[in-house]
Amino acid sequence: MRRSAADITLTLLSRIDYILTDNPTYEVNTENTIITLFSQVNHGVIENDNTILDTANVGEKIQTITFISQLGTKETFDVVYHVVDTTSPTLTGDDELTFEASDSIDILSHYQAEDNSKQKVELSVGGNYNTAEAGDYIIQIIAKDESGNESKKEVTLRITEQPGSTYAASTWSPYYYIKVNRQQ
């Protein structure tokens, strides 16, 4: 069968040719457009190629794509992409803390953590320390996001004796006051 130049031209103009990105994966809450789903677009154009992809939550996502050939024919299909959270939370706060010996010290109130996922970040304290006993302790403040990413900050925790006490809080015992009248 012999084809005319017009047939060949129409075939080329109606052609849509593209190569999808292999396993498209994006970090949560980043700005990416539909065009990033493709490694090449050889023939045809993507309708609304600057549309922002939904990366607000971690998980598998589906984006409907419409290609338009030079003749105006359209082809619509779905592309699957993944949103992940691989970034550790940002942890801020003091490098050293000083408290008087007590059983009720709130260490974590001195720290804040934020995550790119905009989800809750849990703070915890690691290491051995005794808030009722005077001394210097090296502890870790740990921030962990919902995806399991962690940030750690090493902190010096200084526990001082309570004012007026000659003993550390853990060894403090009551003392007696003896009054002596020297005239008698």
Secondary structure in CASP SS format (residue, H / E / C, confidence):
PFRMAT SS
TARGET T0000
AUTHOR 0000-0000-0000
METHOD secondary structure of the structure
MODEL  1
M C 1.00
R C 1.00
R C 1.00
S C 1.00
A H 1.00
A H 1.00
D H 1.00
I H 1.00
T H 1.00
L H 1.00
T H 1.00
L H 1.00
L H 1.00
S C 1.00
R C 1.00
I C 1.00
D E 1.00
Y E 1.00
I E 1.00
L E 1.00
T C 1.00
D C 1.00
N C 1.00
P C 1.00
T E 1.00
Y E 1.00
E E 1.00
V C 1.00
N C 1.00
T C 1.00
E C 1.00
N C 1.00
T E 1.00
I H 1.00
I H 1.00
T H 1.00
L H 1.00
F E 1.00
S E 1.00
Q E 1.00
V E 1.00
N E 1.00
H E 1.00
G C 1.00
V E 1.00
I E 1.00
E C 1.00
N C 1.00
D C 1.00
N C 1.00
T C 1.00
I E 1.00
L C 1.00
D C 1.00
T C 1.00
A C 1.00
N C 1.00
V C 1.00
G E 1.00
E E 1.00
K E 1.00
I E 1.00
Q E 1.00
T E 1.00
I E 1.00
T E 1.00
F E 1.00
I E 1.00
S C 1.00
Q C 1.00
L C 1.00
G C 1.00
T C 1.00
K E 1.00
E E 1.00
T E 1.00
F E 1.00
D E 1.00
V E 1.00
V E 1.00
Y E 1.00
H E 1.00
V E 1.00
V E 1.00
D C 1.00
T C 1.00
T C 1.00
S C 1.00
P C 1.00
T E 1.00
L E 1.00
T E 1.00
G E 1.00
D C 1.00
D C 1.00
E E 1.00
L E 1.00
T E 1.00
F E 1.00
E E 1.00
A C 1.00
S C 1.00
D C 1.00
S C 1.00
I C 1.00
D C 1.00
I C 1.00
L H 1.00
S H 1.00
H H 1.00
Y E 1.00
Q E 1.00
A E 1.00
E E 1.00
D C 1.00
N C 1.00
S C 1.00
K C 1.00
Q C 1.00
K C 1.00
V C 1.00
E E 1.00
L E 1.00
S E 1.00
V E 1.00
G E 1.00
G C 1.00
N C 1.00
Y C 1.00
N C 1.00
T C 1.00
A C 1.00
E C 1.00
A C 1.00
G E 1.00
D E 1.00
Y E 1.00
I E 1.00
I E 1.00
Q E 1.00
I E 1.00
I E 1.00
A E 1.00
K E 1.00
D C 1.00
E C 1.00
S C 1.00
G C 1.00
N C 1.00
E E 1.00
S E 1.00
K E 1.00
K E 1.00
E E 1.00
V E 1.00
T E 1.00
L E 1.00
R E 1.00
I E 1.00
T E 1.00
E C 1.00
Q C 1.00
P C 1.00
G C 1.00
S C 1.00
T C 1.00
Y C 1.00
A C 1.00
A C 1.00
S C 1.00
T C 1.00
W C 1.00
S C 1.00
P C 1.00
Y C 1.00
Y C 1.00
Y C 1.00
I C 1.00
K C 1.00
V C 1.00
N C 1.00
R C 1.00
Q C 1.00
Q C 1.00
END
